[in-house]
Amino acid sequence: MHGIENFLILQQRIRLKLPDTIEECHVLIRQLLDVIGGLQQRVVDLENRLNQNSRNSHRPPSSDGLRKPAFPKKNEKGKVGGKDKHSGDTLKKMDNPDRIVSLQPEVCEHCSGPLSKSDATFLHDSRQVLDLPPIQMECVEYRRVGCTCSRCGHYTLPSYPVGVEAPVQYGPRTRSLVVLLHERCCLPVNKIQSLFLDLFSAELNEGTIYQYQKMAFQKLEAEEVFIKSALLKSKVVHADETGIRAEKKLHWLHTLGNERFTMQFVHAKRGYDAHLNTNSFLPEFRNWLIHDFWSTYFRFDKCKHGMCGAHILRELKALSEQGQKWADRFHRFLLDLYKQSDEGRNKIPDKDKDQALKKYQKLLRAAHKEEPPPLPKGSRGRSKKSKGRNLLERLGKYQDEVLAFAWYKCIPFTNNLAERDIRPSKSKLKVAGCFRSLDGAQAYARIHSFLSTVRKHQLNPFNELVRVFQGLIPEYRCATT
């Protein structure tokens, strides 16, 4: 905006009076050139912003809209569809069907004579239909019967089962389904009410749904402690954060996880202070932490760091599209290392490490010539660096962290795991718009952490929630130990 303001000021001065001397004209020309340079740079910045998409920036794929770029085709030969030795997931016949319906003709189609059961010769063929049985609520009434001891005369009453606390209530399976629909499936309250009314002829009020969410939040406190302790011992942990709206204010949903566990929490701060409370374990973490270049994570100096290669590739791609040759060379170099490391699942051979490191440093030296630092400003303050310069300095400063995926087998190439764990929150916000209370946001974070962990253990989230509401230990703990 400063360039436009300077241009308007100069325009007003020119309208008032043109310079009389050549020296004054030269001064005006220099001022105009500075203004034009600023406007040209602003046009370039705006064009670069318009050209951003999910492939060359941190924008999510949903922001691409109809301008979403097509995926590049791989040079693969062969037939389209499932490849050889591909195990399909088509429906298969069951060995023991629940119900058998015998179909036998009553009239001969040739002579129209009657046919009896004794005329049946052999089974010709069969077909199976998989369908849902009629769904209805099951009402279980618990009746306590008191007994009077014949020896001492004491009157004894049995206890109700765990969780049976009211004269009439919904059971653990209904509560689990409500929580699963609200948190995992991101259904709004009114849709859950409509669904229960349509399927079960049961009228749930809004308070009941929020009550079950609160109950799940309280019962999952022990699971959060268990997940946190498991992640603290993990060799690799992925970290990420995203903004959410709660109580009409910006809050941050932080996620920490690996291939087996997910832990999320909500905090008003995005940075270092968010991890100093009891929700986070990063101050005590000693192993590998995978993340992007967000500076907060580097303040945890007790652990080792690995950078997300996908973030770097997107930035390099954007610079390459703007004509930066060094970015294109660096992009190809990282992809080559990615292929050498078996797509991040392994590490490159030890004999190739020195050569890869020398090439990395050679690319940096060439990039410094193509992307020099900005000239010092005459006024106070630091000169603004270009995006390419900022990325180049980060690649030089965090060289070991960028190359960690190629040096160590356990380090993945990307931080996609954390991004996948945090992405459902965006679906939740698209439906709800925001969290009306901070308690609701915290409940979502804890419940989703549990559901994501159960999914990663290849277990049924609904059955695990039922066990939690029944006061039992979830099965994923047994699978972990």
C-alpha positions as CSV (number, residue, x, y, z in Angstrom):
1,M,0.0,0.0,0.0
2,H,2.9,2.4,0.5
3,G,3.8,2.4,-3.2
4,I,0.2,3.4,-4.1
5,E,0.2,6.2,-1.4
6,N,3.5,7.5,-2.6
7,F,2.2,7.5,-6.2
8,L,-0.9,9.5,-5.2
9,I,1.2,12.0,-3.3
10,L,3.5,12.5,-6.3
11,Q,0.5,12.7,-8.6
12,Q,-0.9,15.6,-6.6
13,R,2.5,17.4,-6.6
14,I,2.7,17.0,-10.4
15,R,-0.8,18.5,-10.8
16,L,0.1,21.4,-8.7
17,K,3.3,22.4,-10.4
18,L,5.9,20.7,-12.7
19,P,9.6,21.1,-11.7
20,D,11.3,24.1,-13.3
21,T,14.9,22.9,-13.3
22,I,16.6,19.8,-14.8
23,E,17.9,18.8,-11.3
24,E,14.4,18.9,-9.9
25,C,13.2,16.8,-12.8
26,H,15.9,14.2,-12.1
27,V,14.7,14.1,-8.5
28,L,11.1,13.6,-9.6
29,I,12.1,10.9,-12.1
30,R,14.0,9.0,-9.4
31,Q,11.0,9.2,-7.1
32,L,8.8,7.9,-9.9
33,L,11.1,5.1,-10.6
34,D,11.1,4.0,-7.0
35,V,7.3,4.1,-7.0
36,I,7.1,2.2,-10.2
37,G,9.5,-0.5,-8.9
38,G,7.3,-0.8,-5.8
39,L,4.2,-1.1,-7.8
40,Q,5.8,-3.7,-10.1
41,Q,6.9,-5.8,-7.1
42,R,3.3,-5.5,-5.7
43,V,1.9,-6.8,-9.0
44,V,4.3,-9.7,-8.9
45,D,3.4,-10.6,-5.3
46,L,-0.3,-10.5,-6.1
47,E,0.1,-12.6,-9.2
48,N,2.1,-15.2,-7.2
49,R,-0.6,-15.2,-4.6
50,L,-3.2,-15.8,-7.3
51,N,-1.2,-18.7,-8.7
52,Q,-1.0,-20.5,-5.3
53,N,-2.7,-23.9,-5.0
54,S,-2.4,-27.0,-2.9
55,R,0.7,-28.2,-5.0
56,N,2.9,-25.2,-4.5
57,S,1.8,-23.7,-1.1
58,H,0.4,-24.6,2.2
59,R,-3.2,-24.1,1.0
60,P,-5.5,-27.2,1.5
61,P,-6.9,-29.0,-1.6
62,S,-10.4,-27.8,-0.8
63,S,-9.3,-24.2,-1.5
64,D,-8.4,-25.1,-5.2
65,G,-12.0,-25.2,-6.2
66,L,-12.6,-25.6,-10.0
67,R,-9.0,-24.5,-10.6
68,K,-7.6,-27.6,-9.0
69,P,-4.6,-28.8,-11.0
70,A,-4.7,-32.3,-12.4
71,F,-2.4,-35.0,-11.0
72,P,0.5,-35.7,-13.4
73,K,0.2,-39.1,-15.0
74,K,2.7,-41.7,-14.2
75,N,4.5,-43.5,-17.0
76,E,3.1,-46.9,-16.2
77,K,2.4,-49.6,-18.8
78,G,-0.3,-52.2,-18.5
79,K,-4.0,-52.5,-18.3
80,V,-6.2,-50.1,-16.5
81,G,-7.8,-51.2,-13.2
82,G,-6.7,-53.8,-10.8
83,K,-3.2,-55.3,-11.4
84,D,-2.2,-58.9,-11.2
85,K,-2.1,-60.4,-7.8
86,H,-4.4,-57.6,-6.5
87,S,-6.8,-58.9,-3.8
88,G,-10.2,-57.5,-4.6
89,D,-12.8,-56.5,-2.0
90,T,-15.9,-57.7,-3.8
91,L,-18.8,-59.4,-2.0
92,K,-18.3,-63.1,-1.3
93,K,-20.8,-65.7,-0.4
94,M,-21.1,-66.7,3.3
95,D,-20.7,-70.3,4.2
96,N,-23.4,-70.2,6.9
97,P,-26.2,-67.9,5.9
98,D,-28.6,-66.7,8.7
99,R,-31.7,-67.7,6.8
100,I,-32.3,-70.0,3.8
101,V,-35.3,-69.6,1.5
102,S,-35.9,-72.6,-0.8
103,L,-37.3,-71.8,-4.2
104,Q,-39.1,-74.7,-6.0
105,P,-41.5,-74.5,-9.0
106,E,-45.1,-75.5,-8.4
107,V,-45.9,-76.1,-12.1
108,C,-43.9,-77.8,-14.9
109,E,-43.0,-75.1,-17.5
110,H,-43.2,-77.8,-20.2
111,C,-46.5,-79.6,-19.7
112,S,-48.0,-77.4,-16.9
113,G,-48.4,-80.4,-14.6
114,P,-48.2,-79.9,-10.8
115,L,-44.9,-80.5,-9.1
116,S,-44.4,-81.7,-5.5
117,K,-41.5,-81.6,-3.1
118,S,-40.7,-85.3,-4.0
119,D,-40.0,-84.2,-7.5
120,A,-37.0,-82.1,-6.5
121,T,-33.8,-83.6,-7.8
122,F,-30.8,-81.4,-6.9
123,L,-29.8,-77.9,-6.0
124,H,-29.3,-76.0,-9.2
125,D,-27.7,-72.8,-7.9
126,S,-28.1,-70.1,-5.2
127,R,-27.8,-66.4,-4.7
128,Q,-27.3,-64.5,-1.4
129,V,-28.7,-61.1,-0.4
130,L,-27.0,-59.1,2.4
131,D,-29.4,-56.7,4.0
132,L,-30.0,-55.0,7.4
133,P,-32.5,-56.6,9.7
134,P,-35.4,-54.5,11.1
135,I,-33.9,-52.0,13.6
136,Q,-35.7,-51.2,16.9
137,M,-34.8,-50.2,20.4
138,E,-34.5,-53.1,22.9
139,C,-35.9,-52.3,26.3
140,V,-34.3,-54.2,29.2
141,E,-35.9,-53.9,32.6
142,Y,-33.8,-54.6,35.7
143,R,-35.9,-55.8,38.6
144,R,-34.3,-56.0,42.1
145,V,-35.7,-58.7,44.3
146,G,-35.0,-58.3,48.0
147,C,-34.3,-61.3,50.2
148,T,-34.8,-61.7,54.0
149,C,-32.2,-63.9,55.7
150,S,-33.9,-66.8,57.5
151,R,-31.1,-66.9,60.1
152,C,-30.7,-63.3,61.1
153,G,-33.7,-61.6,59.4
154,H,-31.6,-59.0,57.5
155,Y,-33.2,-57.7,54.3
156,T,-30.7,-57.7,51.4
157,L,-31.1,-55.9,48.0
158,P,-28.8,-56.6,45.0
159,S,-27.0,-53.7,43.2
160,Y,-27.9,-52.5,39.8
161,P,-25.3,-53.2,37.0
162,V,-22.6,-50.5,36.5
163,G,-24.0,-47.6,34.5
164,V,-27.7,-48.2,35.4
165,E,-28.3,-45.1,37.4
166,A,-31.7,-43.7,36.5
167,P,-35.3,-45.1,36.4
168,V,-35.2,-44.8,32.6
169,Q,-32.1,-44.2,30.5
170,Y,-30.3,-45.0,27.3
171,G,-27.7,-47.7,27.4
172,P,-24.0,-47.7,26.5
173,R,-24.5,-48.7,22.9
174,T,-26.9,-45.8,22.3
175,R,-24.6,-43.4,24.0
176,S,-21.6,-44.7,21.9
177,L,-23.5,-44.3,18.7
178,V,-24.5,-40.7,19.6
179,V,-20.9,-39.8,20.4
180,L,-19.6,-41.5,17.3
181,L,-22.1,-39.7,15.0
182,H,-21.4,-36.3,16.6
183,E,-17.6,-36.5,16.9
184,R,-16.4,-38.9,14.2
185,C,-19.1,-38.5,11.6
186,C,-19.4,-34.7,12.3
187,L,-23.2,-34.8,12.2
188,P,-24.9,-31.8,13.8
189,V,-27.2,-32.2,16.7
190,N,-30.4,-31.8,14.7
191,K,-29.3,-34.5,12.2
192,I,-28.6,-36.9,15.0
193,Q,-32.1,-36.3,16.4
194,S,-33.7,-36.9,13.0
195,L,-31.7,-40.0,12.4
196,F,-32.8,-41.6,15.8
197,L,-36.4,-40.6,15.2
198,D,-36.3,-42.2,11.7
199,L,-34.5,-45.4,12.6
200,F,-35.5,-46.1,16.2
201,S,-38.6,-43.8,16.8
202,A,-36.6,-42.4,19.7
203,E,-36.7,-38.7,20.5
204,L,-33.3,-37.4,21.7
205,N,-33.2,-33.9,23.1
206,E,-30.2,-31.6,22.6
207,G,-29.2,-31.8,26.2
208,T,-28.9,-35.6,26.1
209,I,-26.5,-35.5,23.2
210,Y,-24.2,-32.9,24.9
211,Q,-24.5,-34.9,28.1
212,Y,-23.2,-38.0,26.4
213,Q,-20.3,-36.0,24.9
214,K,-19.4,-34.8,28.4
215,M,-19.6,-38.3,29.8
216,A,-17.3,-39.6,27.1
217,F,-14.8,-36.8,27.8
218,Q,-14.7,-37.6,31.5
219,K,-14.5,-41.4,31.0
220,L,-11.6,-41.0,28.4
221,E,-9.3,-39.1,30.8
222,A,-7.5,-42.3,31.7
223,E,-7.1,-43.2,28.0
224,E,-5.6,-39.8,27.3
225,V,-3.0,-40.4,30.1
226,F,-2.2,-43.9,28.6
227,I,-1.8,-42.5,25.0
228,K,0.4,-39.7,26.3
229,S,2.7,-42.1,28.1
230,A,2.9,-44.3,25.0
231,L,3.8,-41.4,22.8
232,L,6.5,-40.2,25.2
233,K,8.3,-43.5,24.8
234,S,7.9,-43.6,21.0
235,K,10.9,-43.3,18.7
236,V,9.1,-40.9,16.3
237,V,6.3,-38.4,17.0
238,H,4.6,-36.2,14.4
239,A,3.5,-32.7,15.4
240,D,1.2,-30.1,13.8
241,E,-1.4,-27.5,14.7
242,T,-4.4,-25.7,13.1
243,G,-6.6,-22.8,14.0
244,I,-10.2,-23.4,15.3
245,R,-12.9,-21.0,16.6
246,A,-14.1,-21.6,20.2
247,E,-16.0,-19.1,22.3
248,K,-15.8,-16.6,19.5
249,K,-12.0,-16.5,19.7
250,L,-9.2,-18.1,17.8
251,H,-7.8,-21.2,19.5
252,W,-5.3,-23.8,18.3
253,L,-5.8,-27.6,18.0
254,H,-2.4,-29.3,18.5
255,T,-1.8,-32.9,17.5
256,L,1.0,-35.2,18.4
257,G,1.0,-38.8,17.1
258,N,2.6,-41.7,15.4
259,E,1.4,-44.8,13.5
260,R,-0.3,-46.2,16.6
261,F,-1.5,-43.3,18.7
262,T,-3.0,-39.8,18.4
263,M,-3.2,-37.1,21.1
264,Q,-4.8,-33.8,20.5
265,F,-5.5,-30.8,22.8
266,V,-6.8,-27.3,22.5
267,H,-5.0,-24.2,23.7
268,A,-5.3,-20.4,23.2
269,K,-1.7,-20.2,22.1
270,R,-0.1,-21.6,19.0
271,G,3.5,-21.4,20.2
272,Y,5.8,-22.6,22.9
273,D,3.4,-21.8,25.8
274,A,0.8,-24.3,24.5
275,H,3.2,-27.2,25.3
276,L,4.1,-26.1,28.8
277,N,0.8,-27.2,30.3
278,T,-0.1,-30.8,31.3
279,N,-1.6,-31.7,27.9
280,S,1.7,-31.8,26.1
281,F,4.8,-34.0,26.7
282,L,7.2,-32.3,24.3
283,P,9.3,-30.7,27.0
284,E,10.2,-34.2,28.2
285,F,10.4,-35.9,24.8
286,R,13.9,-37.3,23.9
287,N,13.4,-38.9,20.5
288,W,12.6,-37.8,16.9
289,L,10.0,-35.0,16.4
290,I,8.8,-34.6,12.8
291,H,7.3,-31.2,11.9
292,D,7.4,-28.3,9.5
293,F,9.6,-25.2,9.9
294,W,7.4,-23.6,12.6
295,S,10.0,-22.1,14.9
296,T,8.3,-23.2,18.1
297,Y,9.3,-26.8,17.7
298,F,13.0,-26.0,17.5
299,R,12.8,-24.6,21.1
300,F,12.5,-28.2,22.3
301,D,16.2,-28.9,22.3
302,K,16.1,-32.2,24.2
303,C,14.7,-34.1,21.2
304,K,16.0,-34.6,17.6
305,H,14.2,-33.0,14.7
306,G,13.2,-34.1,11.2
307,M,11.6,-31.8,8.6
308,C,8.6,-32.4,6.5
309,G,9.8,-32.9,2.9
310,A,6.3,-32.3,1.4
311,H,6.3,-28.7,2.8
312,I,9.8,-28.1,1.3
313,L,8.8,-29.5,-2.1
314,R,5.7,-27.3,-2.3
315,E,7.7,-24.2,-1.6
316,L,10.4,-25.2,-4.1
317,K,7.7,-25.9,-6.7
318,A,6.2,-22.4,-6.3
319,L,9.7,-20.8,-6.7
320,S,10.4,-23.0,-9.7
321,E,7.1,-21.8,-11.4
322,Q,8.4,-18.3,-10.8
323,G,11.5,-19.0,-12.8
324,Q,14.0,-19.8,-10.0
325,K,16.3,-22.4,-11.5
326,W,18.0,-23.3,-8.2
327,A,14.6,-24.3,-6.8
328,D,13.9,-26.7,-9.7
329,R,17.4,-28.3,-9.2
330,F,16.8,-28.7,-5.4
331,H,13.3,-30.1,-6.0
332,R,14.8,-32.8,-8.3
333,F,17.6,-33.5,-5.8
334,L,15.2,-34.2,-2.9
335,L,12.9,-36.3,-5.0
336,D,15.9,-38.4,-6.1
337,L,16.9,-38.9,-2.4
338,Y,13.3,-39.8,-1.7
339,K,13.4,-42.6,-4.4
340,Q,16.8,-43.8,-3.2
341,S,15.4,-44.2,0.4
342,D,12.6,-46.4,-1.0
343,E,10.1,-43.5,-0.7
344,G,11.0,-42.7,2.8
345,R,10.7,-46.2,4.1
346,N,14.4,-46.9,4.3
347,K,17.7,-44.9,4.3
348,I,20.1,-44.4,1.5
349,P,23.3,-46.6,1.4
350,D,26.1,-45.4,3.7
351,K,28.4,-45.2,0.7
352,D,26.2,-42.6,-0.9
353,K,25.9,-40.3,2.1
354,D,29.0,-38.2,1.4
355,Q,28.1,-37.7,-2.2
356,A,24.6,-36.7,-1.3
357,L,25.8,-34.2,1.3
358,K,28.3,-32.7,-1.1
359,K,25.7,-32.3,-3.7
360,Y,23.3,-30.7,-1.1
361,Q,26.0,-28.1,-0.2
362,K,26.9,-27.5,-3.9
363,L,23.2,-26.7,-4.6
364,L,23.2,-24.3,-1.7
365,R,26.2,-22.5,-2.9
366,A,24.8,-22.1,-6.4
367,A,21.5,-21.0,-4.9
368,H,23.1,-18.2,-2.9
369,K,24.5,-16.7,-6.1
370,E,21.0,-16.9,-7.7
371,E,19.2,-15.7,-4.6
372,P,21.5,-13.1,-3.0
373,P,20.6,-11.4,0.3
374,P,18.7,-8.1,0.0
375,L,20.6,-4.8,0.0
376,P,20.7,-3.0,3.3
377,K,18.1,-0.3,3.7
378,G,19.2,3.3,4.4
379,S,16.5,3.7,7.0
380,R,16.1,1.8,10.2
381,G,14.9,-1.8,10.3
382,R,15.9,-5.0,8.4
383,S,15.6,-5.3,4.7
384,K,12.7,-7.6,3.6
385,K,13.9,-10.9,2.2
386,S,12.2,-12.8,-0.6
387,K,10.4,-16.1,0.0
388,G,13.2,-17.8,-1.9
389,R,15.8,-16.3,0.3
390,N,14.0,-17.3,3.5
391,L,13.7,-20.9,2.3
392,L,17.3,-21.0,1.2
393,E,18.5,-19.8,4.6
394,R,16.3,-22.4,6.3
395,L,17.7,-25.2,4.1
396,G,21.2,-24.2,5.1
397,K,20.5,-23.8,8.8
398,Y,18.6,-27.0,9.2
399,Q,20.6,-29.2,6.8
400,D,20.8,-32.2,9.1
401,E,17.1,-32.0,9.9
402,V,16.1,-31.8,6.2
403,L,18.2,-34.8,5.3
404,A,17.2,-36.9,8.4
405,F,14.9,-39.1,6.3
406,A,17.8,-40.2,4.1
407,W,20.2,-40.8,7.0
408,Y,17.8,-42.8,9.3
409,K,15.4,-45.6,8.5
410,C,12.8,-44.7,11.1
411,I,12.4,-41.1,9.9
412,P,9.6,-40.6,7.3
413,F,9.9,-38.1,4.4
414,T,6.8,-36.2,5.2
415,N,4.7,-35.0,8.2
416,N,1.5,-36.2,6.4
417,L,0.5,-38.5,9.4
418,A,0.0,-35.4,11.6
419,E,-1.9,-33.6,8.8
420,R,-4.2,-36.6,8.3
421,D,-4.9,-36.7,12.1
422,I,-5.8,-33.1,12.2
423,R,-7.8,-32.9,9.0
424,P,-11.1,-34.2,10.4
425,S,-11.3,-31.1,12.6
426,K,-11.9,-29.1,9.4
427,S,-14.8,-31.3,8.4
428,K,-16.2,-30.7,11.9
429,L,-15.9,-26.9,11.6
430,K,-17.4,-26.9,8.1
431,V,-20.5,-28.5,9.6
432,A,-20.6,-26.7,12.9
433,G,-18.9,-23.4,12.0
434,C,-17.2,-23.2,15.4
435,F,-17.2,-24.6,18.9
436,R,-19.6,-22.7,21.0
437,S,-17.7,-23.4,24.2
438,L,-14.1,-24.2,25.0
439,D,-15.3,-27.3,26.9
440,G,-16.8,-28.6,23.6
441,A,-13.6,-28.1,21.7
442,Q,-11.6,-29.9,24.4
443,A,-14.1,-32.7,24.4
444,Y,-13.8,-33.1,20.7
445,A,-10.0,-33.2,20.9
446,R,-9.9,-36.0,23.6
447,I,-12.7,-38.1,22.0
448,H,-11.1,-37.8,18.5
449,S,-7.7,-38.7,19.9
450,F,-9.2,-42.0,21.3
451,L,-11.2,-42.8,18.1
452,S,-8.1,-42.1,15.9
453,T,-5.9,-44.3,18.1
454,V,-8.5,-47.2,18.0
455,R,-8.6,-46.9,14.2
456,K,-4.8,-47.1,14.0
457,H,-5.0,-50.3,16.0
458,Q,-7.4,-51.8,13.4
459,L,-10.2,-52.0,16.0
460,N,-13.9,-51.0,15.9
461,P,-14.3,-47.5,17.4
462,F,-18.0,-48.2,18.2
463,N,-17.2,-51.4,20.2
464,E,-14.4,-49.6,22.0
465,L,-16.6,-46.7,23.0
466,V,-19.2,-49.2,24.3
467,R,-16.5,-50.8,26.5
468,V,-15.6,-47.3,27.8
469,F,-19.2,-46.5,28.7
470,Q,-19.5,-49.9,30.4
471,G,-16.5,-49.1,32.6
472,L,-14.3,-51.8,30.9
473,I,-10.7,-51.4,29.6
474,P,-10.6,-50.9,25.9
475,E,-9.1,-53.7,23.8
476,Y,-6.5,-51.5,22.1
477,R,-4.5,-51.5,25.3
478,C,-4.1,-55.2,25.1
479,A,-3.1,-54.9,21.5
480,T,-0.5,-52.3,22.5
481,T,1.1,-54.4,25.3
